[in-house]
Amino acid sequence: MSTPKGVFVIELRPDLAPKTITNFLSKWVNGYCDGKTFHRIEDWVVQGCDPKGDGTGGADSLPTETSDTSFTAGSLGVARKPYPKTVSNDSQFFITKKDSLFLNGDYTYFGRVLSGMDVIEKLSAGDKIISTTILSK
């Protein structure tokens, strides 16, 4: 994923969240996130790809796929409203900047940052996703 601050690379985990992976890959392949912002930047998380740019956009239509995987620094998850916990947002994703174990079991974990955590740390609210490139192993 390319941003004004640099590029970061993520590894997706279809074994943990197959419906989530299918949803996000279909969006990313078609450039859905390109030009959208990282609207939420906190000391522990960055969040982006909201079509409204303010944390309220996207459909709450994706089933939450929980696993035993811990949200450590560099984890990729899906945003959702507090209730119902069984439904996640279909467009907004987040990346944890530090261990965030309080998310375990309540949010969908669907990948991790392989390289570019320094880029994640530099992101500011309003920075845009320039492009998303899908690589395969």
Kinemage of the C-alpha trace (Angstrom):
@kinemage 1
@onewidth
@group {chain A} dominant
@subgroup {mainchain}
@vectorlist {calphas} color= white
{ca met a 1} P 0.000 0.000 0.000
{ca ser a 2} L 1.496 3.302 -1.098
{ca thr a 3} L 1.065 6.501 0.944
{ca pro a 4} L 2.649 9.971 0.903
{ca lys a 5} L 4.922 8.766 3.722
{ca gly a 6} L 6.103 5.631 1.908
{ca val a 7} L 5.062 2.057 1.235
{ca phe a 8} L 4.072 -0.690 3.632
{ca val a 9} L 3.525 -4.361 2.823
{ca ile a 10} L 0.924 -6.559 4.482
{ca glu a 11} L 0.429 -10.301 4.552
{ca leu a 12} L -3.173 -11.486 4.493
{ca arg a 13} L -4.420 -14.502 6.453
{ca pro a 14} L -7.298 -16.150 4.552
{ca asp a 15} L -7.069 -19.128 6.912
{ca leu a 16} L -8.287 -16.879 9.747
{ca ala a 17} L -10.809 -14.655 7.964
{ca pro a 18} L -11.780 -15.943 4.496
{ca lys a 19} L -14.890 -13.760 4.044
{ca thr a 20} L -12.989 -10.675 5.147
{ca ile a 21} L -10.107 -11.407 2.767
{ca thr a 22} L -12.488 -11.929 -0.154
{ca asn a 23} L -14.224 -8.627 0.632
{ca phe a 24} L -11.071 -6.534 0.990
{ca leu a 25} L -9.247 -8.098 -1.965
{ca ser a 26} L -12.193 -7.324 -4.236
{ca lys a 27} L -12.134 -3.707 -3.074
{ca trp a 28} L -8.351 -3.296 -3.210
{ca val a 29} L -7.993 -4.895 -6.664
{ca asn a 30} L -10.493 -2.365 -7.989
{ca gly a 31} L -8.778 0.634 -6.352
{ca tyr a 32} L -11.540 1.229 -3.798
{ca cys a 33} L -9.186 2.661 -1.159
{ca asp a 34} L -7.119 4.739 -3.586
{ca gly a 35} L -7.512 8.399 -2.675
{ca lys a 36} L -9.225 7.661 0.631
{ca thr a 37} L -7.643 8.871 3.847
{ca phe a 38} L -6.317 7.535 7.088
{ca his a 39} L -8.836 9.395 9.236
{ca arg a 40} L -7.936 7.992 12.656
{ca ile a 41} L -4.429 8.213 14.032
{ca glu a 42} L -3.815 7.422 17.685
{ca asp a 43} L -0.749 6.306 19.610
{ca trp a 44} L -1.825 2.668 19.233
{ca val a 45} L -3.656 2.542 15.864
{ca val a 46} L -4.132 3.963 12.355
{ca gln a 47} L -7.454 3.505 10.558
{ca gly a 48} L -8.448 4.279 7.005
{ca cys a 49} L -10.370 3.625 3.795
{ca asp a 50} L -13.617 5.137 5.039
{ca pro a 51} L -15.597 6.391 2.017
{ca lys a 52} L -16.815 9.380 4.068
{ca gly a 53} L -13.369 10.069 5.539
{ca asp a 54} L -14.623 10.549 9.077
{ca gly a 55} L -15.100 7.051 10.491
{ca thr a 56} L -18.820 6.826 9.747
{ca gly a 57} L -18.772 5.454 6.199
{ca gly a 58} L -18.988 1.997 4.732
{ca ala a 59} L -21.595 -0.670 5.259
{ca asp a 60} L -21.788 -2.629 8.480
{ca ser a 61} L -22.433 -5.835 6.601
{ca leu a 62} L -19.371 -8.036 6.988
{ca pro a 63} L -19.529 -10.887 9.518
{ca thr a 64} L -16.950 -10.532 12.298
{ca glu a 65} L -14.521 -13.455 12.018
{ca thr a 66} L -12.746 -13.818 15.344
{ca ser a 67} L -9.779 -16.080 16.000
{ca asp a 68} L -7.256 -16.848 18.728
{ca thr a 69} L -4.670 -14.614 17.038
{ca ser a 70} L -3.464 -11.755 19.228
{ca phe a 71} L -3.492 -8.166 18.037
{ca thr a 72} L 0.199 -7.390 18.430
{ca ala a 73} L 1.977 -4.421 16.847
{ca gly a 74} L 1.481 -4.493 13.077
{ca ser a 75} L -1.811 -6.417 13.123
{ca leu a 76} L -4.402 -5.740 10.430
{ca gly a 77} L -8.010 -5.646 11.602
{ca val a 78} L -11.492 -4.601 10.530
{ca ala a 79} L -13.282 -1.653 12.108
{ca arg a 80} L -16.738 -2.102 13.582
{ca lys a 81} L -19.239 -0.342 15.797
{ca pro a 82} L -19.407 -1.401 19.444
{ca tyr a 83} L -22.666 -3.285 18.835
{ca pro a 84} L -23.476 -5.659 17.378
{ca lys a 85} L -20.081 -7.306 17.773
{ca thr a 86} L -21.011 -9.899 15.146
{ca val a 87} L -20.975 -7.379 12.274
{ca ser a 88} L -17.942 -5.475 10.936
{ca asn a 89} L -17.465 -2.625 8.485
{ca asp a 90} L -16.942 -3.632 4.860
{ca ser a 91} L -14.373 -0.958 3.977
{ca gln a 92} L -12.492 0.408 6.987
{ca phe a 93} L -9.388 -1.377 8.196
{ca phe a 94} L -6.943 -0.598 10.985
{ca ile a 95} L -3.326 -1.389 11.781
{ca thr a 96} L -2.154 -1.571 15.382
{ca lys a 97} L 0.983 0.415 16.169
{ca lys a 98} L 1.531 -1.419 19.448
{ca asp a 99} L 0.237 -4.540 21.124
{ca ser a 100} L -3.528 -4.118 21.538
{ca leu a 101} L -4.611 -7.314 23.230
{ca phe a 102} L -7.907 -5.770 24.369
{ca leu a 103} L -9.098 -6.320 20.757
{ca asn a 104} L -8.559 -10.090 20.950
{ca gly a 105} L -11.674 -12.139 20.342
{ca asp a 106} L -13.842 -9.108 19.497
{ca tyr a 107} L -12.434 -7.912 16.166
{ca thr a 108} L -11.474 -9.595 12.905
{ca tyr a 109} L -7.729 -10.102 12.526
{ca phe a 110} L -6.900 -10.632 8.858
{ca gly a 111} L -3.207 -9.973 8.409
{ca arg a 112} L -0.059 -8.253 9.536
{ca val a 113} L 2.478 -5.711 8.348
{ca leu a 114} L 5.511 -7.479 6.873
{ca ser a 115} L 7.501 -4.306 6.231
{ca gly a 116} L 6.999 -0.588 6.571
{ca met a 117} L 6.006 -0.132 10.207
{ca asp a 118} L 8.150 3.006 10.066
{ca val a 119} L 5.715 4.292 7.407
{ca ile a 120} L 2.724 3.450 9.622
{ca glu a 121} L 4.322 5.421 12.474
{ca lys a 122} L 4.722 8.504 10.228
{ca leu a 123} L 1.107 8.625 8.992
{ca ser a 124} L -0.993 11.659 9.927
{ca ala a 125} L -4.747 12.135 9.852
{ca gly a 126} L -5.694 13.067 6.297
{ca asp a 127} L -2.817 11.237 4.609
{ca lys a 128} L -4.220 9.451 1.580
{ca ile a 129} L -3.817 5.940 0.309
{ca ile a 130} L -2.229 6.547 -3.089
{ca ser a 131} L -2.576 3.007 -4.393
{ca thr a 132} L -2.878 -0.608 -3.380
{ca thr a 133} L -0.951 -3.279 -5.232
{ca ile a 134} L -1.781 -6.953 -4.761
{ca leu a 135} L 1.234 -9.260 -4.768
{ca ser a 136} L 1.025 -13.015 -4.456
{ca lys a 137} L 3.496 -15.508 -3.098
